[in-house]
Amino acid sequence: MKVFIIAGELSGDKLGGALMAGLKQLKPEVQFDGVGGPLMQAEGLDSRFDMTELSVMGLTEILPKYRALRARLVQMADAVIATKPDVLITIDSPDFCLRVAKRVKAKTNIKTVHYVAPTVWAWRAGRAAKMAHHIDHVLALFPFEPPYMEAAGMTCDFVGHPVVNEPLASEEEAKAFRDKHDVKGPLILALPGSRRGEVSRLAARFGEALGRVAVVHPDATFVVPCAEPVMALVREQTQQWPVTPLLIPGHATASKRAAFRAADVALAASGTVSLELAANDTPMVIAYDMAPLSRLIIGRMLKVDTVTLVNLVSERREVPEFIGKDCQPEAIAQSVIDVLKNPHDQRTAMATTMQRLGQGAEDPGLRAARSVLRALE
């Protein structure tokens, strides 16, 4: 069995690695080709180029890299057509991946599977109907998504979210982290994103907000776990902060897990990190902004009143968020202080979220692998 698989983000690399492990368990002879990050490479993928070339988000951010992305798109489609795999699996990064699938479908009948349903429930509802022309099957992370995909003409399975099965630090490890770093007061995580654009836009505002929190909680300890691609940028940006945070590099996985488990609250960029925090029972405040043109366009198209996944999955609105023009340090700081005082309602919403995403059920990577094999049958 030959699988051509493409991921363009760190979150996609996690999904791809788990899916590949599931396919290897069910079909030991499986062979992989395509593009992915370190987790997919650890499962046997020889990536055709560095996945970070595809890690671009936002309408205006894509424009300067359009030529390079277009060349990679053509390269990937041509490679799929030439190698004739049993299935093409594209993971998230829809602006790139779905265009690859479209070119492949125009010239072949290769089965196409897309992992992560487009957020048609949030914005750009027409995407499902468009992708149905070149995607056969969808693997959904959220239980409310399959009906949207099926209505557009694709088959779709809810396979669970991988966050429910990721390893967590123990209480003992969390305590050891606090002891090691002499944490006396609240431990506050700052998570300004895993992309350069996100960090560039959010880091200064996060720093100012945390400086205001430190006035109320002078004994607070601030910790910034850093994704490897933006480690240098985070170090540079946090040097301007009014507080001095502890930076945890991306490769220090055990320390990151311990910090997530030990934290009293987190200030985080919008994205799947909110689910990681929920898995660790860590209350949070979400803040996010985009380039001005992207903010304007996406803001007009948004169909939901929250972008925080914990709020959406739990069907509650317990996690405060400050998006776009509302991403202001003073309001963010007050919200962090308020959550520190009363985290109870958030914890209830987080528990509901984890249960609905498949906590305690079969590993999502294995469920995704079974779904792919059913689609091929």
Secondary structure, DSSP 8 states (H G I E B T S, - for coil): -EEEEEE-SHHHHHHHHHHHHHHHHH-TT-EEEEE--HHHHHTT---SS-GGGG---SHHHHGGGHHHHHHHHHHHHHHHHHH--SEEEEES-HHHHHHHHHHHHHH---EEEEES---TTTS-TTHHHHHTTT--EEEESSTTSHHHHHHTT-EEEE---GGGGS----HHHHHHHHHHTT--S-EEEEE--SSHHHHHHHHHHHHHHHHHHHHH-TT-EEEEE--GGGHHHHHHHHTTSSS--EEE-TT-HHHHHHHHHH-SEEEE-SSTHHHHHHHTT--EEEEE---HHHHHHHHHH--SS---HHHHHHT---S-EEEGGG--HHHHHHHHHHHHH--HHHHHHHHHHHHHTTTTSS-HHHHHHHHHHHHH-
